[in-house]
Amino acid sequence: MLENDLVLTRFLDAEGARLTDDDIAQLDVLLDLPDNALWDLIAGRAEPDDPRVCPLVDRLRSI
């Protein structure tokens, strides 16, 4: 989905060099989601089922 790609690209451009191993693990969890479910999280229409990804979702939403 183009919207996901745009947000993820901006996020990685801005913060990619500073990602920790935990951030990468959280990103892997998010990237396993279907496109529409990921977009719902990023757009704030849904909240993550896995509380471990909440900090990363918050960062994606702020991009």
N, C-alpha and C positions, 0 to 999 in steps of 0.2 A: 504494500500500500504506500503510495507516494507520501502521504502525510507522515507516516511512521519514518520513512526514509529521511525526510527533511529534518525532522526533530532529532533523530539519532545521529545524523551527519553533523548537525550543529553542536549537539552534545559532545560527540567525540572530538570535533575540532577544538572545542573550548576546554574540555576536561580530560581528553584521552590520555595525555601524558601523565596525569595525576591519579589515574584509576588504580585502586588497590586490588589485591587478589579477591577480597570480599566484594568489591564493586563489580568485578568481572564475573564472579559467580552469580551475583544478583542479575546482572545483565543477561547471562545465559538463561536463567529462569524466565526472564521476560521475553527473550527471543524465541522461546519454545511455545509461547502463546500464539493462538491464531491472530492474524492481522487485526481483525475487528476488535478482539478482546484487548489487544495491546493498545489500540487507538483509544478505546473507551477509558483505559487507565490513564493514558497520557492526557486526554482531554478532560479528565476529572469527572467523567460520567459513571465511573465505577471505582471501587477501591480494591486493592490487592487482597486475594485470599491468603497469601503468604506474607505475614508481617515482616519477614526479613527483607523484602524488596521495597518496603515503604520508603526508606530514605532515598533510594535510587529513583523511585517514581516521583517523589517530591522534587528531586533535582531535574528530572526530565520535564516536569511541568513548568519549571521556572525558566527554561530555555526559550 
